């Protein structure tokens, strides 16, 4: 499975849409909020890893001519 940062954006926006569902309430809303916290936690780690990869790539060369495959769409 090859996921891209654009896939992460799609998941985050899908979660925003689920949280914006006005018909969601009570336990369903609490469950969705818990799910949103888990998704954002994982997303933060993915972004941190991407940032580390980019910084390592920059450190290896004085200028970035091509981005690492993991950072491209």
CORMOVEN-V851381 format. One record per residue. N is the residue number from 1. PHI is phi in radians with two decimals (* if undefined). D_LAST is the distance of its C-alpha to the last C-alpha in Angstrom with 2 decimals. Layout:
BEGIN
N_PHI_D_LAST + N_PHI_D_LAST
END
This chain:
BEGIN
1_*_14.21 + 2_-1.99_10.59 + 3_-1.63_9.14 + 4_-2.13_5.92 + 5_-1.09_6.79 + 6_-1.14_6.40 + 7_-1.13_8.90 + 8_-1.07_10.96 + 9_-1.01_11.30 + 10_-1.06_12.45 + 11_-1.14_14.90 + 12_-1.14_16.22 + 13_-1.20_16.90 + 14_-1.10_18.49 + 15_-1.16_20.69 + 16_-1.03_21.72 + 17_-1.11_22.79 + 18_-1.12_24.78 + 19_-1.19_26.44 + 20_-1.46_27.38 + 21_-1.18_29.22 + 22_-1.21_32.77 + 23_-1.43_34.30 + 24_-1.42_33.06 + 25_-2.76_35.84 + 26_1.00_37.87 + 27_-1.15_36.65 + 28_-1.11_33.60 + 29_-1.16_32.48 + 30_-1.06_33.26 + 31_-1.13_31.23 + 32_-1.19_28.21 + 33_-1.13_28.59 + 34_-1.10_28.80 + 35_-1.09_25.66 + 36_-1.07_23.87 + 37_-1.09_25.18 + 38_-1.14_23.89 + 39_-1.09_20.36 + 40_-1.18_20.30 + 41_-1.12_21.80 + 42_-1.17_19.16 + 43_-1.04_16.37 + 44_-1.07_18.29 + 45_-1.17_18.40 + 46_-1.10_14.69 + 47_-1.13_14.30 + 48_-1.07_17.31 + 49_-1.13_16.06 + 50_-1.10_12.87 + 51_-1.10_15.39 + 52_-1.07_17.71 + 53_-1.06_15.36 + 54_-1.14_14.61 + 55_-1.10_18.37 + 56_-1.14_19.32 + 57_-1.12_17.27 + 58_-1.14_18.97 + 59_-1.11_22.26 + 60_-1.24_22.06 + 61_-2.28_21.81 + 62_-1.19_23.26 + 63_-2.44_20.27 + 64_-1.57_16.56 + 65_-1.63_16.07 + 66_-2.38_12.72 + 67_-1.36_10.41 + 68_-1.02_10.57 + 69_-0.92_8.24 + 70_-1.14_8.17 + 71_-1.76_6.82 + 72_-1.77_3.77 + 73_-1.45_0.00
END
